[in-house]
Structure formats: C-alpha cells, structure tokens
Amino acid sequence: MLDGELACVDLETTGGNPLYHRVIEVGIVLMRGGEVVEEWSSLVNPGMRIPGNIAAFTGISDDMVADAPPFAELREEILGRLAGRLFVAHNARFDYGFLRNEFRRLDVRFRAPVLCTVKLSRRVDAPERGHGLDAVMARHGITCTARHRALGDARVLAEFLAILRRRGERDAIERVVSELLRATSLPPQLDPELADDLPEGPGVYRFWGEGDVLLYVGKSKNLRTRVLSHFAADHVSSKELKLARQVRRVDWQETAGELGALLTESRWIKEQQPLHNRRLRATPECWTLLLEPEGDGLRVRIAEMGTVPFFADGEKGTVPCSACGLFRSRRDAKKALDEIVRARELCARALGLEAGEGSCFAFQVGRCRGPCVGREPLALHAARVQIALLPHKLKSWPFRGRLGICERDWRGEEEMHVFDQWCYLGTARSDEEVDGVASGRPAGFDLDCYRILERFLRRPDPHARLVELG
C-alpha cells in the first residue's frame, strides 16, 4: 500500500463545518514508491470573510486570498492530482469531507479510498500518548517550517509515511494500513456514498424503510462507526439482519457531545415512535412511592410523578424525603412496595395499604410486628419504614435553580442543555437561545431524561461545563 500512488492532502478552512465553511488553502504532496514526486499548493478565495481566530492561527488573511482563484477554477487541478490515488490526511474525515462538499457544490461526485494518519499513528505507535500532528512530529523528529499552512502540513504527512515505510516491521504496518482501508459493505439499496458522508462524531441517526416508514433511532459517540456496524457481515442477531435488509435511507443529526445525543435519542423515540425501539417507546408516565405522615406513623401512597409537588411548583433546592423510587407503571411500583413490606415485616394496614381495623393479615401469619394492634409503637414502625425505603429515596436536586450543561464539539460548536428539578427544558445552540430555553417550563417528568442526567452528574464528562442559571 505504501509503495503505491499516494496523495498527502491538507486544507486550511474558514471554520470547522464543511456544510457552510469554505476552503482557503489546498496543499497536496504526491508520492510513488515511498518517494515524493510532486508538490502543489494554492490559496483559495472562499467568497466569505476569514474569521479573526482562523487568520491568527493560519496566518492567512482576507487580503492574501482576495486575488486567489475560487475553488471552481481549481477543480481540474485538484481532481487531476487526486484521481486514482490513496487520499492521505491527518484527521482525514475533516479534509476529505471539506473537499467532497466543495466538489458537491460544483455538481462533481468525488470519492477516494481514505487513510487517516491519526488512526495510523494510534495503531503503529499504540503505547505512545498523543497522536496529533505536533505529537507525531516530535516523536519521529520531523520538522516543519510552515506549520498550519496546507503544503507544510502535507509535507509532514509524506515524511511520516516515508519513516513508517523504512521501519523494520514493514509487513505489520502494511497489514494495519490494509485494515484501515478495508471497504465497508453496504446493502445494495443504500447509496454507496453513505460511508463517506457519515461524520465521526457524536449524534443521533435514523433508519427509514419502504414508504419512508421510520424503523429505528439510535445514538453514538461515533456516528460513522455505529451506523456502519449495523451493516457488518457478522450480524449478532436475526433482528439486526432483518433491520439491515429493511433500511432504504439513513439520516442523522450531529450533537456537540454524548449527553446531547442521549437526550435527542430519547426525545425522537418518544415523539416519532420508530418500529424497532420498543423499550423507549413505552408510555412516558412514571410512578413513585410517597410517604405521608399521619399522627405518629407514616402512610405510603403510589403517585404519578406529575402530581408530586417537587417536580411541578415545589420549593427550589429541596427534595421531599417522601418521594422514593421511580417506576414505569403503577403495577411495578406496587410490586416493589409489596416486596419491601414483606421483606421488612412492615404493616400494610398501618401504611394504609390494607383496609379494615384490628390486626392485619401479615400479623395473623407472623409476618408483621404489630403496629396495627399496638404491639409496636407507630413511631418505631415509621422509622423502620424510612430505613427500608432509604435506598430508594430520590436524589436531591443539588443546584439552587436551573442548570445548564455546555458541550463543545471538535469544531468549537457549543450546545447548552438546560434542566430544572431533574426535568429537561431543552437545548440552546447560541447565547441568544439560552434565556428562552431556561425560562420555559418542562413538558413533564421523564424517567429516561432523569436517569440520563443523574448518570451524567455521577460521572460527568470532564470536557463539559456546568453553568448554574439561577
């Protein structure tokens, strides 16, 4: 592979999103037999202003590209150099995606086998830390006189490949390259360009069937890897195989982080009711066990979460100690309560779960300590009830008011997910949207969103930022 026709490519762009940002410089280094045979580069007029941070990072200003050719005029120059060659780039999905979008604007379909040198570095130098271009340069003693310029960085890639080619474990490296280039098998009914278009970041995806019927909604930290895994030859179940045969179209929405993907997946499944997501399609109602004082004792009531004051207009910053457990149905709540009463020898009659006066049925068969007949003080029974339900007590809302969780993706795009009293209010994608989302009211308590947030706060993403919104 490394002896063949290679094109080491690097781009400088006006930003990180290939859908609306544009290329401002292209650098290509062609290799054959492990040797450089041609170098070419050009500035590109993007038809838009270059942001200040990009200009500072690359050294490319608006004045420098003012007289440069637009991408349309460079189309043949670039296509001629890339045709029939292995496309090599660092974080290759970025450069490859930008070029494909630039060509798409000109109604040109461009496809090429792609080798990502970040992935290659991770495989061949697995014990090492850091696989960005600066780390690769430092590790292999590569110098660059024009860092963050397209041709300079493309030259670094060419030298990196030449170094790998000279390594003693040449066959092992070739096997790694072969594995990274292995074509993904897609069902014949899907566009073969799907594998190239899928991003390698977090998000949510949908599978559509005949007649545009929604079949399945899923999420992943890496959309490309997860979606393509559905079509792998080694399906782990007949359900996966059936789904792969039914799919006619795939679409997706990128998110800034995994939390956003989890929240979007949960919302889409409940709103759009895909055929194959039976678990999360379940009714959104949720139930809990409420402890209510009565004299010296306590009674237990099974209540729907929407009726619990804490999750509606209750006092901020506190959780009523009476709310214990979350259940998807009243039946599940009753079953759990019955098991606790039986295991802890509690009194169903004292708890208001059994009608009548005098001794309860459990006391008559020796499974109750007798608060129903005065043998056990009600206060002591109430204390045992609280101890029995303590493991199920809902967690306190640990913030004074509403909470924003800010996630940032590799392009610098941010999303802020807003919560209040464990309820999800929505996601803001700009500073202007935050106030509007934060001032809204939750549609209602959602068990899945509660669990997503509780799990996140227990093990927060170190790259996410928490903002108390008051």
Secondary structure, 3 states (H helix, E strand, C coil): CCCCCEEEEEEEECCCCCCCCCEEEEEEEEEECCEEEEEEEEECECCCCCCHHHHHHHCCCHHHHCCCCEHHHHHHHHHHHHCCCEEEECCHHHHHHHHHHHHHHCCCCCCCCEEEHHHHHHHHCCCCCCCCHHHHHHHHCCCCCCCCCHHHHHHHHHHHHHHHHCCCCHHHHHHHHHHHHCCCCCCCCCCCCHHHHCCCCCEEEEEECHHHCEEEEEEECCHHHHHHHCCCCCCCCHHHHHHHHHCCEEEEEECCCHHHHHHHHHHHHHHHCCCCCCCCCCCCCCEEEEEEEECCEEEEEEEEHHHCHHHCCCCCCCCCCCEEEEECCHHHHHHHHHHHHHHCCCCCCCCCCCCCCCCCHHHHCCCCCCHHHCCCCHHHHHHHHHHHHHHHECCCCCCCCCEEEEEECCCCCEEEEEEECCEEEEEECCHHHHHHHHCCCCCCCCHHHHHHHHHHHHCCCCCCEEEECC
